[in-house]
Each structure stands twice: as structure tokens, then as C-alpha cells.
């Protein structure tokens, strides 16, 4: 008991636990951003596929407005996926 009280009084245990807590928070942020990024990549892929389907439908009907919307939607989906992948490159180490 006396050793534990001495360790608490010296502050070494508190410093170590604070560092561990800080590392856990950084890990939490990194894991959260990885999950968000994965969801955004999946959404971007679905949006790209939907744009390609719209483009094909517009080409089949010879409808210029649908062709334009399909191309822009596909490009938007690719941009969403690229931005989501870029999020994983951000370093959340604040220390």
C-alpha cells in the first residue's frame, strides 16, 4: 500500500496513464476516420455505377441531358471516392 501511495505521489503512474489515454484517443480518431473513409468509398463506388447506368440509358435513348447527367454523376462518384481515400492519409497524431 505504501509503495502504491508513493508511486501515485511521484506522478509517474499518472503521467503514464495520461499518455496511454492520449494514445487511445488518437487510435479512436484514426479508427473512426478509417470507418468513415470506407463508407465514403463505398458510397462513391455506388454513385459512380449509378452514373454509368444513367449514361448508358442516355446513350440508348439518344438523350443529351441524360448523357450529361450520367457523366457528371460518374465523375462525382470518382471524386467522392478519391476524397475518401485522401482522408486516410491524414495523420491524427497531435503529439
N, C-alpha and C positions, 0 to 999 in steps of 0.2 A: 504494500500500500504506500509506503514511504517513497519507494522508487517511482511509482506512478505519479505521485504528487510532485516529486522533484522534476520528472520529465515534463509534466504539464506546466510547471512553473518556469522551466527553462525556455519554453516556447518551441522546442524542436518538433514536438508532436503536432502542434497547431500549424506550424509552417508547412510540414509535410502534408497534413490533411488539406490545407488550403490549396497547395499545388495539385494534389490529386483531384480536388473538386474542380479546379480550373481546367485541368486536362479533360475531365469528364464532360464539362460544358463544351469545350472545343470539339470533342468527339461527337457530342449530341448535335451540334451545329453541322458538322461535316456529314453525319448520317442523315440528318433532315434534308440537307441540300441534295444529297445523293438520291433520296427518295423523290423529292420534288423534281429533280432533273430527269429521273427515269419516267415519271408520269408525263412530263412535258415532251420528252422524246416520243413516247407512245402516242400522245395527242397529235404531235406534228406529223407522225407517220400516217395516222388515220386521216388527218386533214389533207395530206399530200395525195393519198389514194383517192379520197373523195374528189379532189381537184382533177385527177387524171380521169376518173369516171365522168365527171362533168365535161371535161374536154372531149372525151370520146363521144359522148352524147351530142355535143355541139357539132362535132365533125360529121357525125352520122346525119344530122338534120340540116347541115349547112347553115347553122345559125351562128352568126358572128358574135353576138352578145354572149352566148353560152361558151363559145370557144375562149373568148377573152376572160370570162369569169373562171373557167376551168384552169387556164394557165396561171392566172393570178392566185387562185386558191392553192394550186400545187406549189408555186414559188413561196407563198406564205407558209405552207406546211414545212417546206425545207428550211426556211429561215427560223421557224419556231424550234425545229429540231437542232439546228446549229447553235442557236442561242442557249438551249438547254444543255447541250454538251459543253458549251463555254462556261456555264455555271459550275461544272465540276472542276474546272481548272482554278477556281478562286480558292486561295489559301485562307483559312479561318483561324490561323494561329496568331493570336493577338499578343503573344508574349515574347 
